[in-house]
Structure formats: C-alpha cells, structure tokens
Amino acid sequence: MPAFARLPANQFGPSFQTINKGSLVTFSYLYHKPGHDPTPLVIITDIWRDYIRGVNLHYLTFPYIMRVLQPNCDNRTFSYYNIKGDGYIVGAFRQYKRLGIRQIKKLDCAFLLKVLQTVRTIDPYQVDAIRRAVRDQINRMVNPPAQPTEEQPTATPGTTATPGTT
C-alpha cells in the first residue's frame, strides 16, 4: 500500500515518517460541518484514493481512548473489524475527504501511550478520599459565631452607664 503522505523532517522524530493504517494523526479539516471537529485526532483504519477513515479520539472518553490505542497504535493491521463490536467506539468512526486535509502531523504512539499511562496513575480511592475530605471541610462550621469571653458591665435599672464616669 502506498504511503498516504511523506512528512518532512522535524525535531520530534525521524524524517520522512510514513502514514499508514494504525497511524495516529491530527490535521486541519476544511470540510468539517458546523459544530463538528475541525482538527480531528484520528487513528487510521483505511487509506483510500479519495478518503481516509478512522476513529476520531476526540469523541471518546479516556478509558476508550486507551482501549483503542494500546493494541492498535502503529499497528498496520488495524481496521474497522477491530472496533466494530463496540458501539461507542463505532460512534467515533469517521471518514474524511483527502482534499480537505491540511497540516497533517503524525504523532509518536509509544511516547503518547507512556504519557497517558503516567497521567492516570492516581488511585481512584485517593481521589475519593480527597473528595470526602473536601466535603467534610465544607460541611463543617468553618467560622463559628463569636462567644463572649468575659462578663460585660451592665447598667442597673433606671440608670445609664456612660463611659468615663464613676
């Protein structure tokens, strides 16, 4: 299969990277509909003469992104068959006209997966404990009403106390 595009050398990877099935790419899309994604992030399933097809990760939640990327990123055998059983992922499947694609960039899957795994290493139980602590602090009376600390002088009935008089 011929390469979709040859990318020029850059500071982030080897020169002349080839975009194939399984490549993770981002690009500006000229033919996007109003309210739709003008800069898709796509893992490619097919490269045809006039179209590319793939899963736009912007339409997925983090666990689903990891489910798609881990086994399929840079996997040249990745296809629609790999995702067709999951309706949620199929809902993010898109087809793009090649004429509308501008400024395409191939992303380094290995690096991206390593970063994503690092970001999500927080234990969910720790997050719940933090939420409970914040909720407890909010529910606690942070600034209770002031209580008198010493007896205040009181006036006897029928007299008025004026400061500075004895």
VOGU-784247 format. One line per 5 residues: number of its first residue (from 1); their letters; for each residue x, y, z of N, C-alpha, C. Coordinates in steps of 0.2 Angstrom, whole numbers. Layout:
BEGIN
NUM> A> X,Y,Z,X,Y,Z,X,Y,Z  ...
This chain:
BEGIN
1> MPAFA> 4,-6,0,0,0,0,5,6,0  3,11,-4,7,17,-5,6,21,2  11,25,3,11,29,9,6,35,8  2,37,13,-3,42,12,1,48,11  6,50,15,10,56,14,17,55,17
6> RLPAN> 21,59,15,28,59,17,28,65,21  31,65,27,31,71,32,38,73,32  39,80,32,46,82,32,50,81,39  56,81,39,60,80,45,58,86,50  57,83,56,56,88,62,60,86,68
11> QFGPS> 59,90,73,63,89,79,60,84,84  54,81,82,51,76,86,52,69,84  55,68,78,55,61,76,59,60,70  60,54,67,64,53,61,61,57,55  65,58,51,62,62,45,58,57,40
16> FQTIN> 54,59,36,50,55,31,46,50,35  43,51,40,38,46,43,33,45,38  30,38,37,25,37,33,19,36,37  13,38,34,7,37,37,3,31,34  2,26,38,-2,20,36,-8,19,41
21> KGSLV> -11,13,40,-16,10,44,-12,10,51  -16,12,56,-14,12,63,-10,18,65  -8,22,60,-5,29,62,-10,33,66  -7,37,71,-11,42,74,-9,49,71  -14,52,69,-13,58,65,-18,64,68
26> TFSYL> -16,70,67,-20,76,68,-19,80,62  -25,84,60,-24,88,55,-30,93,55  -29,98,51,-35,103,50,-39,100,44  -46,101,46,-50,98,41,-55,103,38  -54,105,31,-58,110,28,-65,109,28
31> YHKPG> -67,103,27,-74,101,26,-78,99,32  -76,101,38,-80,100,44,-87,103,44  -92,100,47,-98,103,47,-98,108,54  -103,113,54,-103,117,60,-105,113,66  -101,114,71,-102,110,77,-98,104,77
36> HDPTP> -95,102,72,-91,96,72,-83,98,73  -79,93,73,-72,94,75,-68,96,69  -65,102,69,-61,105,64,-54,102,64  -52,100,69,-45,97,70,-45,90,73  -47,85,69,-48,78,72,-41,75,74
41> LVIIT> -42,71,79,-36,66,81,-38,59,79  -35,56,74,-38,50,71,-33,45,71  -35,39,73,-31,33,72,-34,30,66  -30,29,61,-32,27,54,-33,20,53  -39,18,50,-41,11,48,-40,10,41
46> DIWRD> -41,15,37,-41,14,30,-38,20,26  -34,19,21,-32,24,17,-34,23,10  -39,27,7,-41,26,0,-39,31,-4  -40,31,-11,-38,36,-15,-41,43,-13  -47,43,-12,-50,50,-10,-52,51,-3
51> YIRGV> -51,46,1,-54,46,8,-49,43,13  -49,45,19,-46,41,24,-51,40,29  -51,34,33,-56,33,38,-52,31,44  -56,32,50,-53,30,56,-57,32,62  -55,31,68,-58,33,74,-55,40,76
56> NLHYL> -60,45,77,-58,51,80,-58,51,87  -52,51,90,-52,50,98,-55,56,102  -56,62,98,-59,67,102,-66,66,104  -69,61,101,-76,59,103,-77,53,108  -71,51,111,-71,46,116,-68,48,123
61> TFPYI> -70,44,128,-68,46,134,-61,42,135  -58,44,141,-51,42,142,-50,34,142  -54,31,145,-54,23,145,-54,20,138  -59,23,134,-60,21,127,-54,22,123  -51,28,124,-45,30,120,-40,25,122
66> MRVLQ> -39,23,128,-33,19,130,-35,12,127  -41,10,127,-43,3,124,-42,3,116  -43,9,113,-41,9,106,-34,9,104  -30,14,108,-23,15,106,-19,9,108  -20,6,114,-15,1,117,-13,-4,112
71> PNCDN> -18,-8,109,-17,-13,105,-16,-11,97  -18,-5,95,-19,-3,88,-14,2,86  -11,6,90,-7,12,88,-1,9,85  0,12,79,6,10,74,5,2,72  -1,-1,73,-2,-7,71,-5,-7,63
76> RTFSY> -1,-9,59,-3,-9,52,-9,-14,50  -11,-18,54,-17,-22,53,-23,-20,56  -23,-14,59,-29,-11,62,-34,-9,57  -40,-11,58,-45,-10,53,-52,-9,57  -57,-7,53,-64,-7,56,-66,-13,60
81> YNIKG> -64,-19,58,-65,-25,61,-63,-25,68  -58,-22,70,-55,-22,77,-60,-18,81  -64,-14,79,-68,-10,83,-76,-11,82  -78,-14,77,-85,-15,75,-89,-18,81  -87,-21,85,-91,-24,91,-93,-19,96
86> DGYIV> -90,-14,96,-91,-9,102,-94,-3,99  -101,-2,100,-105,3,98,-103,10,99  -100,11,105,-97,18,107,-92,20,103  -87,15,102,-81,17,98,-83,18,90  -88,14,88,-90,14,81,-93,21,80
91> GAFRQ> -96,24,86,-99,31,85,-94,36,84  -88,35,85,-82,40,84,-79,38,77  -81,33,74,-78,32,67,-80,37,62  -75,39,58,-77,45,53,-73,43,47  -75,47,42,-72,46,35,-71,54,33
96> YKRLG> -65,55,30,-63,62,29,-60,62,21  -62,67,18,-60,68,11,-53,70,11  -49,67,7,-41,69,7,-40,76,5  -45,78,0,-44,85,-2,-45,90,3  -48,89,9,-50,93,14,-45,93,20
101> IRQIK> -40,89,19,-35,88,25,-29,92,24  -27,96,29,-22,101,28,-18,100,35  -11,102,34,-7,102,40,-7,95,44  -6,90,41,-6,83,44,0,82,48  -1,79,54,5,78,58,4,71,61
106> KLDCA> 9,67,60,9,60,63,12,61,70  8,57,75,10,58,82,14,51,84  19,52,89,23,46,91,18,42,96  16,36,94,11,32,98,15,30,105  21,27,104,24,25,110,25,30,116
111> FLLKV> 27,36,113,28,41,118,21,44,121  16,44,117,9,46,119,6,41,124  7,35,123,4,30,127,8,30,134  14,31,134,18,32,140,16,38,144  15,43,141,12,49,144,5,48,147
116> LQTVR> 1,45,143,-6,44,146,-6,39,152  -2,34,152,-2,30,157,1,33,164  6,38,163,8,42,169,3,46,171  -1,50,167,-6,54,169,-11,51,173  -13,45,172,-18,41,175,-16,37,180
121> TIDPY> -10,38,184,-8,33,189,-11,35,196  -15,40,196,-18,42,203,-23,36,204  -23,34,211,-28,29,213,-35,32,214  -40,29,211,-46,31,212,-49,32,219  -46,27,223,-48,28,230,-45,34,234
126> QVDAI> -39,36,231,-36,43,234,-40,48,232  -43,48,225,-47,54,223,-53,54,227  -56,48,229,-62,48,233,-61,51,240  -55,49,243,-53,51,250,-52,59,250  -50,62,244,-49,69,244,-56,72,243
131> RRAVR> -60,69,239,-67,72,239,-70,72,245  -70,67,249,-73,66,256,-70,71,261  -64,72,261,-61,77,265,-63,84,263  -63,86,257,-66,92,255,-73,93,257  -77,88,256,-84,89,258,-85,90,265
136> DQINR> -81,86,269,-81,87,276,-79,94,279  -74,97,275,-72,103,277,-78,108,275  -81,107,270,-86,112,268,-92,111,273  -94,105,275,-100,104,279,-98,106,286  -92,106,288,-90,109,295,-91,116,295
141> MVNPP> -93,119,302,-93,126,303,-86,129,303  -84,132,297,-78,135,297,-77,141,301  -82,145,302,-81,151,306,-87,152,311  -86,148,317,-92,148,321,-93,155,324  -100,157,326,-101,163,329,-97,164,335
146> AQPTE> -95,171,336,-91,173,342,-95,172,348  -91,170,353,-94,169,360,-91,174,365  -95,177,369,-91,182,374,-86,179,378  -81,182,379,-75,179,383,-75,181,390  -78,187,392,-78,190,399,-85,193,400
151> EQPTA> -86,194,406,-93,197,408,-92,205,406  -98,207,403,-98,214,401,-101,218,406  -99,224,408,-103,228,413,-110,230,411  -114,229,416,-121,230,414,-124,236,418  -128,240,416,-131,246,419,-137,243,424
156> TPGTT> -138,246,430,-143,245,434,-149,248,432  -155,245,433,-161,248,431,-162,255,433  -164,259,428,-166,266,430,-159,270,429  -154,268,428,-148,272,427,-145,270,420  -141,274,418,-137,273,411,-130,273,412
161> ATPGT> -126,269,410,-119,269,410,-116,273,405  -112,278,407,-109,282,402,-101,281,403  -98,281,398,-91,279,398,-87,285,402  -82,284,406,-78,289,409,-81,292,415  -87,290,417,-90,292,423,-90,287,429
166> T> -89,289,435,-90,285,441,-95,286,446
